[in-house]
């Protein structure tokens, strides 16, 4: 095995004291480490090991494994995240198209299947390789940049046949939306496995796709950052990103407050699905738009908020199908969507709502003995598959995000004293201690008796009440304090120099520190 659970957890330790609930959190965390470690194995082009999807998917997928999953994995095993990115780059065709997957059979290119922009995952890993531009891995960035630029050129040349500036879906598998009503009466695959062709006999194809177009927007925005870091002109990428954003705007339905596919007849494909969350996770929209979509769709029980998390089709749609026993994006909660969700919510300071939405899925993993792809939206019962790395990475991310220490790509740190497993709410949990080794030191956080205490390299650093998050710069200086509880929390922040600040923080209220 290229990676053991102990190696994966070398920079992190979790200790939970109490009763049955505490034991479940600890055992699930350890099981998640083991699951992810088991999903790291050699593939053609990555003899030392790359991350695989796991479960029924014996390979690395561009839309998930190589992108959003590596964004979490990079905090635990940066070398494996790097190898996984390079695996995809090395699997590109001569004409530039990146593989949609790499398995033991090699790289496959039958569809473009992408959701999370790989360019963002690459950029954030690059930031993690050093504290300044001078000591970061420019060789890695250059190789990935050139591969991504060639892929962008292929997509622009072959997936905008209607000249809209958007990116077109030619088949179901282009977006990975298996069993979704979005693609009823549309072929699953491209003809003869050729990603440059669609079924010309289908009167509705191709679709101008919001999620594919949003991915192009974000990809180009991050390629602009990479270009600038490499000494190249970022302006062409910024202009291209602006074009993608304009194309996405033309897919917006004002009355429904949703982005819809546009078929070749000019008709929108009116299905409220996780396309909404996919677009938002590509950093599209301002706070006002996000707040409106939060209220109308994401946090609505008639929209996407089920007891087990976000559904893949709106709950009030007559086509909604809760069957979680198969690979389906037609209704069930999918862990891949939950893994992507923080990128949308955290960008708009909506941690309270994120914690509320993800709590059911977190709790569901405490009750099962496996990491599935899907959950029953009503009961949270484990559905299709097992050994699925996005589910295990979801759990590891949630621990750090809600009651642990999370290192940001730039070296900053977030210490959060609230979780979907808040000891103030769940009997049987007395304390939670999370220790995390980062580029800026060894951080240890304990949540107990309504208080959070943090040390840095063994030195007392912070203390604050449960229900707050403290954000720190790479230097360890406090940058901001935010309320992450569902109610106002009043308390005192004790600073590294012994200073104190008395605050009352409402849900999602964020106060900058001078």
Residue pairs with C-beta under 8 A, 6 or more apart in sequence:
1 37
1 38
1 40
1 41
2 40
2 41
2 42
2 48
2 49
2 80
3 37
3 40
3 49
3 77
3 80
4 37
5 30
5 33
5 34
5 37
7 37
7 77
8 33
8 36
8 37
8 76
8 77
9 33
9 76
10 437
11 76
11 436
11 437
11 438
12 76
12 400
12 404
12 434
12 435
12 436
12 437
13 433
13 434
13 435
13 436
14 25
14 26
14 29
14 399
14 404
14 432
14 433
14 434
14 435
15 26
15 431
15 432
15 433
15 434
16 22
16 23
16 25
16 26
16 429
16 431
16 432
16 433
17 429
17 430
17 431
18 423
18 428
18 429
18 430
18 431
19 427
19 428
19 429
20 428
21 366
21 421
21 426
21 427
21 428
21 429
22 428
22 429
22 430
24 366
24 367
25 366
25 421
25 429
25 432
28 365
28 366
28 395
29 395
29 396
29 399
31 371
31 392
32 365
32 371
32 392
32 393
32 395
32 396
33 392
33 396
35 54
35 371
35 387
35 388
35 389
35 391
35 392
36 51
36 73
36 76
36 389
36 392
36 393
36 396
38 54
38 387
39 51
39 52
39 53
39 54
39 387
39 389
39 392
40 49
40 50
40 51
40 52
40 77
40 80
41 49
41 50
41 52
42 48
42 49
42 50
43 49
43 50
43 52
43 59
43 60
43 87
43 102
43 103
43 104
44 102
44 104
44 105
44 106
44 107
45 86
45 87
45 90
45 91
45 102
45 107
46 83
46 84
46 86
46 87
46 102
48 83
49 80
49 83
50 60
50 80
50 83
50 84
50 87
50 102
51 60
51 65
51 66
51 69
51 70
51 73
51 80
51 81
51 84
51 389
52 58
52 59
52 60
52 65
52 389
53 59
53 60
53 61
53 64
53 65
53 69
53 388
53 389
53 390
54 371
54 387
54 388
54 389
54 392
55 371
55 372
55 373
55 385
55 386
55 387
55 388
55 389
56 327
56 373
56 384
56 385
57 388
58 103
58 104
59 65
59 101
59 102
59 103
59 104
60 66
60 84
60 87
60 88
60 101
60 102
60 103
61 100
61 101
61 113
61 176
62 88
62 98
62 99
62 100
62 101
62 113
62 114
62 118
63 100
63 113
63 114
63 115
63 116
63 176
64 115
64 116
64 176
64 336
64 390
65 84
65 389
65 390
66 84
66 85
66 87
66 88
66 118
66 121
67 114
67 115
67 116
67 117
67 118
67 120
67 121
68 115
68 116
68 121
68 336
68 339
68 340
68 343
68 390
69 339
69 389
69 390
69 393
70 81
70 84
70 85
70 121
70 125
71 116
71 120
71 121
71 124
72 339
72 393
72 396
72 397
73 80
73 81
73 84
73 393
74 81
74 121
74 124
74 125
74 128
75 400
75 406
75 407
76 396
78 125
78 128
78 129
81 121
81 125
82 125
82 137
82 140
85 118
85 121
85 122
85 125
85 140
85 144
86 140
86 143
86 144
87 102
88 98
88 99
88 102
88 118
88 147
89 98
89 143
89 144
89 147
89 148
91 98
91 99
91 102
91 106
91 107
92 98
92 99
92 107
92 147
92 150
92 151
93 99
93 107
93 109
95 154
96 147
96 150
96 151
96 153
96 154
97 109
97 112
97 151
97 154
97 155
97 195
98 118
98 147
98 148
98 151
99 107
99 108
99 109
100 108
100 109
100 110
100 111
100 112
100 113
100 114
100 173
101 107
101 108
101 113
102 108
109 193
109 195
110 173
110 189
110 190
110 193
110 194
110 195
111 170
111 171
111 173
111 174
111 189
111 190
111 195
112 155
112 159
112 174
112 195
112 212
113 173
113 174
113 175
113 176
114 212
114 215
115 175
115 176
115 211
115 215
115 278
115 340
116 215
116 281
116 282
116 340
116 343
117 215
117 218
117 219
117 222
117 282
118 148
118 219
119 148
119 218
119 219
119 220
119 222
119 223
119 226
120 218
120 219
120 222
122 141
122 144
122 145
122 148
122 222
122 226
123 141
123 222
123 225
123 226
123 409
124 409
125 140
125 409
126 136
126 137
126 140
126 141
126 226
126 229
127 136
127 409
127 410
128 409
128 439
129 135
129 136
129 137
129 140
130 136
130 137
131 411
131 439
131 474
133 229
136 229
138 229
138 230
141 226
141 229
141 230
142 230
144 226
145 223
145 226
145 227
145 230
148 219
148 223
148 226
149 223
152 216
152 219
152 220
152 223
152 240
155 167
155 216
158 195
158 196
159 167
159 168
159 170
159 206
159 212
160 166
160 167
160 168
161 168
161 206
162 168
162 206
162 208
162 264
164 208
164 247
164 250
164 262
165 243
165 244
165 246
165 247
166 208
166 209
166 212
166 213
166 216
166 244
166 247
166 248
166 250
166 251
166 262
167 208
167 209
167 212
167 213
167 215
167 216
167 244
168 198
168 206
168 207
168 208
168 209
168 212
169 175
169 183
169 206
169 207
169 209
169 212
169 261
170 190
170 195
170 197
170 198
170 199
170 205
170 206
171 183
171 186
171 187
171 188
171 189
171 190
171 198
171 199
172 178
172 180
172 182
172 183
172 186
172 187
172 188
172 189
173 188
173 189
174 190
174 209
174 212
175 182
175 209
175 211
175 212
176 329
177 183
177 273
177 329
178 188
178 327
178 328
178 329
179 321
179 326
179 327
179 328
179 329
179 330
180 271
180 273
180 312
180 313
180 328
180 329
180 330
181 271
181 273
181 313
181 317
181 319
181 330
182 261
182 269
182 271
182 273
182 275
182 329
185 202
185 204
186 202
186 204
186 205
186 207
187 199
187 202
190 196
190 197
190 198
191 197
191 198
191 199
198 205
198 206
199 205
203 264
203 265
204 263
204 264
204 265
205 263
205 264
206 264
207 261
207 262
207 263
207 264
207 269
208 247
208 251
208 261
208 262
209 261
210 248
210 251
210 259
210 260
210 261
210 275
210 278
210 279
211 275
211 278
211 279
211 282
213 244
213 247
213 248
213 251
214 244
214 248
214 259
214 278
214 279
214 282
214 284
215 278
215 282
216 244
217 241
217 244
217 245
217 248
217 282
217 284
218 241
218 282
218 283
218 284
220 237
220 238
220 240
220 241
220 244
221 237
221 238
221 241
221 283
223 237
224 234
224 235
224 237
224 238
224 241
225 234
227 233
227 234
227 237
228 234
245 284
248 259
248 279
248 284
250 262
251 259
251 260
251 261
251 262
251 268
252 258
252 259
253 259
253 260
253 268
253 270
256 270
256 272
257 292
257 293
257 296
257 297
258 272
258 275
258 276
258 297
259 275
259 276
259 279
260 268
260 269
260 270
260 271
260 275
261 268
261 269
261 275
262 268
262 269
263 269
271 313
271 317
271 319
272 297
272 303
272 304
272 313
272 314
272 317
273 312
273 313
273 314
273 329
274 304
274 310
274 311
274 312
274 313
274 329
274 334
274 337
276 293
276 297
276 298
276 304
277 298
277 304
277 310
277 337
277 340
277 341
277 344
278 337
278 340
279 285
280 290
280 293
280 344
281 340
281 341
281 343
281 344
282 343
283 343
283 347
285 293
287 348
287 349
290 344
290 347
290 348
290 350
291 348
294 350
294 353
296 303
297 303
297 304
297 314
298 304
298 305
298 310
298 353
298 357
299 305
299 353
299 356
299 357
301 315
302 314
302 315
302 316
303 314
303 315
303 316
304 310
304 311
304 314
304 315
305 315
305 357
306 315
306 333
306 360
306 377
306 378
307 360
307 377
307 378
307 379
307 380
308 333
308 360
308 361
308 364
308 375
308 376
308 377
308 378
308 379
308 380
309 333
309 337
309 338
309 357
309 358
309 360
309 361
309 375
309 377
310 333
310 337
310 338
310 341
310 357
311 320
311 331
311 332
311 333
311 377
312 328
312 329
312 330
312 331
312 332
312 333
312 334
312 337
313 319
313 320
313 321
313 329
313 330
313 331
314 320
315 377
319 330
320 330
320 331
321 328
321 330
321 331
321 332
322 331
322 332
322 376
322 377
322 378
323 330
323 331
323 332
324 332
324 333
324 372
324 374
324 375
324 376
324 377
324 381
324 383
324 384
325 383
325 384
326 383
326 384
327 373
327 374
327 384
327 385
328 374
328 384
331 377
332 374
332 375
332 376
332 377
332 383
332 384
333 361
333 374
333 375
333 376
333 377
334 373
334 374
335 361
335 371
335 372
335 373
335 374
335 375
335 388
335 390
335 391
335 394
336 373
336 390
338 358
338 361
338 394
339 390
339 393
339 394
339 397
341 354
341 357
341 358
342 354
342 397
342 401
345 351
345 353
345 354
346 354
349 482
349 508
349 510
350 508
351 416
351 469
351 482
351 484
351 508
352 483
352 484
352 485
352 486
352 507
352 508
353 508
355 402
355 418
355 419
355 420
355 484
356 486
358 398
358 420
359 420
360 380
360 420
361 375
361 380
361 394
362 395
362 398
362 419
362 420
362 421
363 380
363 420
363 421
364 375
364 380
364 381
364 382
365 371
365 391
365 394
365 395
366 421
367 380
368 381
368 382
370 382
370 386
370 387
371 386
371 387
371 388
371 389
371 391
371 392
371 395
372 382
372 383
372 384
372 385
372 386
372 388
372 391
373 383
373 384
373 385
373 388
373 390
373 391
374 383
374 384
374 385
375 381
375 382
375 383
376 383
398 419
398 420
399 419
399 434
400 406
400 434
400 436
401 414
401 416
402 416
402 418
402 419
402 420
402 421
402 484
403 416
403 417
403 418
403 419
403 421
403 422
403 432
403 434
403 445
403 447
404 416
404 434
404 436
404 445
405 413
405 414
405 415
405 434
405 435
405 436
405 438
405 443
405 444
405 445
405 454
406 413
406 414
406 416
406 436
407 413
407 436
407 438
407 439
408 414
410 474
411 438
411 439
411 440
411 474
412 471
412 472
412 473
412 474
412 479
413 438
413 440
413 443
413 471
413 472
413 474
413 476
414 469
414 470
414 471
414 472
415 443
415 445
415 452
415 454
415 462
415 469
415 470
415 472
416 469
416 484
417 445
417 447
417 452
417 464
417 465
417 466
417 467
417 468
417 469
417 484
418 466
418 467
418 468
418 469
418 484
418 485
419 432
419 447
421 429
421 432
422 466
423 429
423 430
423 431
423 432
423 447
423 448
423 466
424 450
424 466
430 448
431 446
431 447
431 448
431 449
432 446
432 447
432 448
433 444
433 445
433 446
433 447
434 444
434 445
435 442
435 443
435 444
435 445
436 442
436 443
436 444
437 443
439 474
440 456
440 474
440 475
440 476
441 456
441 457
441 476
442 456
442 457
442 458
443 454
443 455
443 456
443 461
444 454
444 455
445 452
445 453
445 454
446 452
446 453
446 454
447 466
450 465
450 466
451 463
451 464
451 465
451 466
452 462
452 463
452 464
452 465
452 466
452 468
453 460
453 462
453 463
454 460
454 461
454 462
454 463
454 470
455 461
456 476
456 496
459 496
460 496
461 476
461 496
462 470
462 478
462 493
462 494
462 495
462 496
463 492
463 493
463 494
464 470
464 481
464 491
464 492
464 493
464 494
465 489
465 490
465 491
465 492
466 485
466 489
467 483
467 484
467 485
467 487
467 489
467 491
467 505
468 481
468 482
468 483
468 484
468 485
468 489
468 491
468 493
468 505
469 481
469 482
469 483
469 484
470 478
470 480
470 481
470 493
471 478
471 479
471 480
471 481
471 482
472 478
472 479
473 479
476 496
478 493
478 495
478 496
478 513
479 512
479 513
480 510
480 511
480 512
480 513
481 493
481 501
481 503
481 505
481 510
481 511
481 513
482 505
482 508
482 509
482 510
482 511
483 489
483 505
483 506
483 507
483 508
483 509
483 510
484 507
484 508
485 507
486 507
487 507
488 504
488 505
488 506
488 507
489 504
489 505
490 502
490 503
490 504
490 505
491 502
491 503
492 500
492 501
492 502
492 503
493 500
493 501
493 503
494 500
495 501
501 513
503 511
505 511
